[in-house]
Amino acid sequence: MAVFVMHLMVGASMAAVGALGGGEVMALAGVFWLMGIGLAQVVYVGPAIVVAWIVRRPLGLGMLIGAGLTLVLNSACYGSVMAGAYLS
């Protein structure tokens, strides 16, 4: 749940930046957020997992599982999009 909330916070901040910058900035921010969330989560979920692991081990384990599921699902979706682009 914590990983999901962190992803929503990043998405909301990118939407705010895009709304201030115009449509093209929003489109680029949205593409980065959707396609690069697996890599971007290393920046903000990685340290959160380390801190949570030290403070409360079950919370750190849950965040690790959530980050792993996000990475696997993002990779599967990215692979299907890229396969569709190359096969068409």
N, C-alpha and C positions, 0 to 999 in steps of 0.2 A: 504494500500500500504506500509506503514511504517513497519508493522509487517512482511509482505512478504519479504521486503528487509532485515530485521533483521534475518529472517530465512535463507535467502540466504547467508548472511555474516557468520553465524555459520556453514552452510554446506560447504562453501568455505574454512573456516579455518580448519575444520575437514579433508577435502580433502587434504589440504596442509600438515597437520600433518601426515596423512596416507601415502602420497607420500614420505615423508622423512623417515617414519618408516618401510615401506614395505607393502606387500599385506595383511597380517593378521591384522595389526593395522588398515588399511583402512577398512577392512571388519567389524571389531568391531565398529569403529567410525561410519560407515554407518548404521549399525543396531541400534546403540544407537540413531543416529539422526532421523532415520525414526520412530522407535518405541517409543522413549522417548521425542519427540519434544513437546508433550503436557505438560510434566512435566518440561522440560528444559526451556520452554518459561516463566514459572513463575519466573525464576531467572533473565532473562534479559528483558522481556516485562513488568513484573509487575512494576518495578521502572520507566520504560519509560512511562507507562500509568499514574502513579502518577504525574510525572513531567509535562507531556503533559496536564493532567487535570488541574493542577494549572496554567500553562502558557496560554493554549488555550483549553477551554472546548470541542469544536467540534472535535479537533484533538484527544484528550483523549478518547472521545466517539467512534470515528472511530477505534482507536487502540483497545479499549475494544471489539468492535464488531468483529474485525479481529481476535483477540486472542480467542474469544469465538467460532467463526467458525472453527478455526484451532483445538481447543480442541474437538469440536463435530465431525468433520470429522476424526480426528486422532483416536478418541474412536471407531467410527463406523468401520474404517479400521482395527484397532487392534482387535476388536471383531470378525470381519469376518475371519481374519487370524487365530485367536485362535480357533474359532468354527470349521474351516476347519481342523485344526491340531487335534482337539479332536475327530471329527466325522470320520476321515479317519482311 
